[in-house]
């Protein structure tokens, strides 16, 4: 599936200075975003007396902002410098995060979370969906986008794994400063990114370009299922070892997909990931009352399956993108994923108590439905589009 399969003698590498800086920017920005998710949720529960359901509903308002300004994406990156839009968006994220230090009003929290969602959406659009493509040779862009998104997800898991440990050491105010510091560091990294001049294209003010690609809405349903399960896992535990083993599995899963399953078909790849996730969830149920080692091994298996599933469904999005639509396909992938992660997070916190295996049964059902939908609908739809 990877583009460089068709260029076996190509010596150009994707890890240029600009690409590396952009990837690190995404990595630290995701750490910042998801560290804040954990920190703010626990602050509302422990310090403000909210229930997990109420706190997660407030925090999930972030999802509204993801789609609020997307119709202007194409116009903004044409009318203004792409890197400048990225930097402005990170600054907006930082300023909105600072706002949480000075208010305890629930309505203002929702407003600030929506602003954070807008900023996050713009950062992802300008980095992975635009700048990464700009600084990468055309036949390496699938690999470049995959690596960027994978390292960003790794940053997400590291942020979640470190949050419980940091919360024992620092106060809420100090943790907010850490979140701001990480976002600021991601901003600093963008200044040395070199972007070639792009002639203005004069797009309409409102369009779906660089926002959502309707052609990918069928595989988006499969992505929604996997992302929903990931969201429930985020809400399932506050144990740092849980996220550490999930992160380790995610690392191993990516390495397997990259080096051992590189010749596997898209169908087999996605189904392999889904089956491993179901196996991991089943083992969680069976080992919840047994040795703790087997429990964490189950989380490790889930991490492997999650990584493989997310990687192969991304290939479907890329394969469905026509000329100059790759950025829009990538942006759709991220926005749908983030929104459904928040839905899963909200569902888990509203429906179950911490450590309950009940959510595992729901997750297995969701993944099973996703696999059936993939086999019955997505695979046939993808093949009809004449995608390689």
Secondary structure, DSSP 4 states (H G I P E B T S, - for coil): --GGGG-TT----S--HHHHHHHHHHHHHHHHHHHHHHHHHHHHHHTS---HHHHHHHHTTHHHHHHHSGGGHHHHHHHS-HHHHHHHHHHHHHHHHHHTTS---HHHHHHHHHHHHHHHHHHHHHIIIIIHHHTS-GGGHHHHHHHHHHHHHHHHHHHHHHHHHHHHHS-HHHHHHHHHHHHHHHHHHHTT------------SS-STTT--GGGHHHHHHHHHHHHHHHHHHHH---HHHHHHHHHHHHHHHHIIIIISTTS-HHHHHHHHHHHHHHHHHHHHHHTTS-HHHHHHHHHHHHHHHHHHHHHHHHHHHHH--TT-HHHHHHHHHHHHHHHHHHHHHHHHHH--TT-THHHHHHHHHHHHHHHHIIIIIHHHHHHTT--
